[in-house]
C-alpha cells in the first residue's frame, strides 16, 4: 500500500541505493595524484582500464535494492515484512564490510571515500524507520482485534 509511511521510507531507501550504484564511491591517490576511481562494479585506472574486482559491492547493493522493492509488496504479512527489513539492514552492513576490504586493495595508494558511500548508511536509517512503522501498524491491528 503506497499510502503507508513505511512504504515511502522503503522507496526512498531504494532510490538511495540506485544512486549509490551509479556513482563513484571513492578514489585511490598516489602522491597527490588520482590513480583510480572506485565504483560499485569496477575500478577505473588512470589508463581508463576497468578492473572488475569490486563486483561483490555491486552484487550486494543490487540484491538489496531488489529485495527492498519486494519488501514493499509484502504488505499483507507485516511480520514477514519486518523480518525482510532486518535482512536488508544486515545486507547493507555487509556491503560496508566488503567496502572496507575493497578500499584496502591498493597497498601503496591511499583511499579517499566519496560522499556517495554514505548513501547506504542513510538507506539503513530509512529501512529502520520503515520497520518501526511496520511494527507500529502490527501493534495497532492487534489492539483493534483485541477490542472486537
MIFI-436564 format. One record per residue (C-alpha): residue number from 1; chain; x, y, z. Coordinates in Angstrom, 1 decimal. Layout:
residues N
<site num="NUM" chaine="A" u="X" v="Y" w="Z"/>
...
end
This chain:
residues 148
<site num="1" chaine="A" u="0.0" v="0.0" w="0.0"/>
<site num="2" chaine="A" u="1.6" v="3.2" w="-1.2"/>
<site num="3" chaine="A" u="0.0" v="5.5" w="1.3"/>
<site num="4" chaine="A" u="1.7" v="3.9" w="4.3"/>
<site num="5" chaine="A" u="4.6" v="5.9" w="5.6"/>
<site num="6" chaine="A" u="6.9" v="2.8" w="5.8"/>
<site num="7" chaine="A" u="6.4" v="2.3" w="2.1"/>
<site num="8" chaine="A" u="7.6" v="5.8" w="1.4"/>
<site num="9" chaine="A" u="10.7" v="5.1" w="3.6"/>
<site num="10" chaine="A" u="11.4" v="1.9" w="1.7"/>
<site num="11" chaine="A" u="11.0" v="3.7" w="-1.7"/>
<site num="12" chaine="A" u="13.4" v="6.4" w="-0.5"/>
<site num="13" chaine="A" u="15.9" v="3.6" w="0.5"/>
<site num="14" chaine="A" u="15.7" v="2.0" w="-2.9"/>
<site num="15" chaine="A" u="16.3" v="5.3" w="-4.6"/>
<site num="16" chaine="A" u="19.4" v="5.9" w="-2.4"/>
<site num="17" chaine="A" u="20.7" v="2.5" w="-3.3"/>
<site num="18" chaine="A" u="20.2" v="3.1" w="-7.0"/>
<site num="19" chaine="A" u="22.1" v="6.4" w="-6.8"/>
<site num="20" chaine="A" u="24.9" v="4.7" w="-4.9"/>
<site num="21" chaine="A" u="25.0" v="2.0" w="-7.6"/>
<site num="22" chaine="A" u="25.5" v="4.5" w="-10.3"/>
<site num="23" chaine="A" u="28.0" v="7.0" w="-8.8"/>
<site num="24" chaine="A" u="31.6" v="7.0" w="-7.8"/>
<site num="25" chaine="A" u="32.2" v="5.7" w="-4.2"/>
<site num="26" chaine="A" u="35.9" v="6.5" w="-3.8"/>
<site num="27" chaine="A" u="39.3" v="7.4" w="-5.3"/>
<site num="28" chaine="A" u="42.8" v="6.0" w="-5.0"/>
<site num="29" chaine="A" u="45.5" v="8.6" w="-4.7"/>
<site num="30" chaine="A" u="49.2" v="8.1" w="-5.0"/>
<site num="31" chaine="A" u="51.5" v="11.0" w="-4.1"/>
<site num="32" chaine="A" u="48.6" v="13.5" w="-4.6"/>
<site num="33" chaine="A" u="47.6" v="12.2" w="-8.0"/>
<site num="34" chaine="A" u="44.4" v="10.3" w="-8.6"/>
<site num="35" chaine="A" u="45.3" v="6.8" w="-9.8"/>
<site num="36" chaine="A" u="41.9" v="5.2" w="-9.8"/>
<site num="37" chaine="A" u="38.2" v="5.8" w="-9.3"/>
<site num="38" chaine="A" u="36.2" v="3.2" w="-7.4"/>
<site num="39" chaine="A" u="32.6" v="2.4" w="-8.4"/>
<site num="40" chaine="A" u="30.4" v="-0.4" w="-7.2"/>
<site num="41" chaine="A" u="31.1" v="-2.6" w="-10.2"/>
<site num="42" chaine="A" u="34.7" v="-1.6" w="-11.2"/>
<site num="43" chaine="A" u="37.7" v="0.5" w="-10.6"/>
<site num="44" chaine="A" u="38.8" v="2.8" w="-13.4"/>
<site num="45" chaine="A" u="42.5" v="3.2" w="-13.5"/>
<site num="46" chaine="A" u="44.4" v="6.2" w="-14.8"/>
<site num="47" chaine="A" u="44.7" v="4.4" w="-18.2"/>
<site num="48" chaine="A" u="40.9" v="4.2" w="-18.4"/>
<site num="49" chaine="A" u="41.0" v="0.4" w="-17.9"/>
<site num="50" chaine="A" u="38.4" v="-1.3" w="-15.8"/>
<site num="51" chaine="A" u="39.2" v="-3.7" w="-13.0"/>
<site num="52" chaine="A" u="36.1" v="-5.6" w="-12.0"/>
<site num="53" chaine="A" u="37.4" v="-6.8" w="-8.7"/>
<site num="54" chaine="A" u="34.8" v="-4.8" w="-6.8"/>
<site num="55" chaine="A" u="31.8" v="-6.7" w="-8.3"/>
<site num="56" chaine="A" u="30.7" v="-8.0" w="-4.8"/>
<site num="57" chaine="A" u="29.8" v="-4.4" w="-3.9"/>
<site num="58" chaine="A" u="27.6" v="-4.2" w="-6.9"/>
<site num="59" chaine="A" u="26.0" v="-7.6" w="-6.3"/>
<site num="60" chaine="A" u="25.2" v="-6.9" w="-2.7"/>
<site num="61" chaine="A" u="23.7" v="-3.5" w="-3.4"/>
<site num="62" chaine="A" u="21.6" v="-4.6" w="-6.4"/>
<site num="63" chaine="A" u="20.3" v="-7.6" w="-4.4"/>
<site num="64" chaine="A" u="19.4" v="-5.3" w="-1.5"/>
<site num="65" chaine="A" u="17.7" v="-2.9" w="-3.8"/>
<site num="66" chaine="A" u="15.6" v="-5.7" w="-5.4"/>
<site num="67" chaine="A" u="14.9" v="-7.3" w="-2.0"/>
<site num="68" chaine="A" u="13.8" v="-3.9" w="-0.6"/>
<site num="69" chaine="A" u="11.5" v="-3.4" w="-3.5"/>
<site num="70" chaine="A" u="10.0" v="-6.9" w="-2.8"/>
<site num="71" chaine="A" u="9.6" v="-5.9" w="0.8"/>
<site num="72" chaine="A" u="7.3" v="-3.1" w="-0.2"/>
<site num="73" chaine="A" u="4.9" v="-5.6" w="-1.8"/>
<site num="74" chaine="A" u="4.9" v="-7.9" w="1.2"/>
<site num="75" chaine="A" u="2.5" v="-5.6" w="3.0"/>
<site num="76" chaine="A" u="-0.1" v="-8.3" w="3.7"/>
<site num="77" chaine="A" u="2.2" v="-10.0" w="6.1"/>
<site num="78" chaine="A" u="3.6" v="-7.3" w="8.3"/>
<site num="79" chaine="A" u="5.8" v="-9.5" w="10.5"/>
<site num="80" chaine="A" u="7.5" v="-11.0" w="7.4"/>
<site num="81" chaine="A" u="7.9" v="-7.5" w="6.1"/>
<site num="82" chaine="A" u="9.7" v="-6.5" w="9.4"/>
<site num="83" chaine="A" u="12.0" v="-9.5" w="9.1"/>
<site num="84" chaine="A" u="12.8" v="-8.6" w="5.5"/>
<site num="85" chaine="A" u="13.8" v="-5.1" w="6.8"/>
<site num="86" chaine="A" u="16.2" v="-6.6" w="9.2"/>
<site num="87" chaine="A" u="17.7" v="-8.8" w="6.5"/>
<site num="88" chaine="A" u="18.1" v="-5.7" w="4.3"/>
<site num="89" chaine="A" u="19.9" v="-3.8" w="7.1"/>
<site num="90" chaine="A" u="22.2" v="-6.8" w="7.6"/>
<site num="91" chaine="A" u="23.0" v="-6.9" w="3.8"/>
<site num="92" chaine="A" u="23.9" v="-3.2" w="3.8"/>
<site num="93" chaine="A" u="26.1" v="-3.7" w="6.8"/>
<site num="94" chaine="A" u="27.8" v="-6.5" w="4.8"/>
<site num="95" chaine="A" u="28.2" v="-4.0" w="2.0"/>
<site num="96" chaine="A" u="30.2" v="-1.7" w="4.3"/>
<site num="97" chaine="A" u="32.4" v="-4.7" w="5.4"/>
<site num="98" chaine="A" u="33.1" v="-5.5" w="1.8"/>
<site num="99" chaine="A" u="33.7" v="-1.8" w="1.0"/>
<site num="100" chaine="A" u="36.2" v="-1.6" w="3.8"/>
<site num="101" chaine="A" u="38.1" v="-4.7" w="2.5"/>
<site num="102" chaine="A" u="38.0" v="-3.4" w="-1.1"/>
<site num="103" chaine="A" u="39.3" v="0.0" w="-0.1"/>
<site num="104" chaine="A" u="42.4" v="-1.7" w="1.2"/>
<site num="105" chaine="A" u="43.2" v="-3.3" w="-2.2"/>
<site num="106" chaine="A" u="45.9" v="-1.0" w="-3.2"/>
<site num="107" chaine="A" u="48.6" v="-1.1" w="-0.6"/>
<site num="108" chaine="A" u="50.8" v="1.8" w="-1.9"/>
<site num="109" chaine="A" u="47.9" v="4.2" w="-2.7"/>
<site num="110" chaine="A" u="45.7" v="6.0" w="-0.2"/>
<site num="111" chaine="A" u="42.0" v="5.6" w="-0.4"/>
<site num="112" chaine="A" u="39.6" v="8.6" w="-0.2"/>
<site num="113" chaine="A" u="35.9" v="7.6" w="0.2"/>
<site num="114" chaine="A" u="33.3" v="9.7" w="-1.7"/>
<site num="115" chaine="A" u="30.2" v="11.2" w="0.0"/>
<site num="116" chaine="A" u="28.0" v="8.8" w="-2.0"/>
<site num="117" chaine="A" u="29.5" v="6.0" w="0.0"/>
<site num="118" chaine="A" u="27.3" v="7.3" w="2.9"/>
<site num="119" chaine="A" u="24.1" v="6.7" w="0.9"/>
<site num="120" chaine="A" u="23.7" v="3.0" w="2.0"/>
<site num="121" chaine="A" u="24.0" v="4.2" w="5.6"/>
<site num="122" chaine="A" u="21.2" v="6.6" w="5.1"/>
<site num="123" chaine="A" u="19.3" v="3.8" w="3.5"/>
<site num="124" chaine="A" u="19.8" v="1.7" w="6.6"/>
<site num="125" chaine="A" u="18.2" v="4.5" w="8.7"/>
<site num="126" chaine="A" u="15.3" v="4.7" w="6.2"/>
<site num="127" chaine="A" u="14.8" v="0.9" w="6.3"/>
<site num="128" chaine="A" u="14.9" v="1.0" w="10.1"/>
<site num="129" chaine="A" u="12.2" v="3.8" w="10.1"/>
<site num="130" chaine="A" u="10.1" v="1.6" w="7.8"/>
<site num="131" chaine="A" u="10.5" v="-1.3" w="10.2"/>
<site num="132" chaine="A" u="9.3" v="0.9" w="13.1"/>
<site num="133" chaine="A" u="6.2" v="1.9" w="11.1"/>
<site num="134" chaine="A" u="5.5" v="-1.8" w="10.2"/>
<site num="135" chaine="A" u="5.8" v="-2.8" w="13.9"/>
<site num="136" chaine="A" u="3.5" v="0.1" w="14.9"/>
<site num="137" chaine="A" u="0.9" v="-1.0" w="12.3"/>
<site num="138" chaine="A" u="1.1" v="-4.6" w="13.6"/>
<site num="139" chaine="A" u="0.5" v="-3.4" w="17.2"/>
<site num="140" chaine="A" u="-2.4" v="-1.2" w="16.0"/>
<site num="141" chaine="A" u="-4.0" v="-4.2" w="14.2"/>
<site num="142" chaine="A" u="-3.6" v="-6.5" w="17.2"/>
<site num="143" chaine="A" u="-5.1" v="-3.9" w="19.5"/>
<site num="144" chaine="A" u="-8.1" v="-3.5" w="17.2"/>
<site num="145" chaine="A" u="-8.5" v="-7.3" w="17.1"/>
<site num="146" chaine="A" u="-8.4" v="-7.4" w="20.9"/>
<site num="147" chaine="A" u="-11.2" v="-4.8" w="21.2"/>
<site num="148" chaine="A" u="-13.5" v="-6.8" w="18.9"/>
end
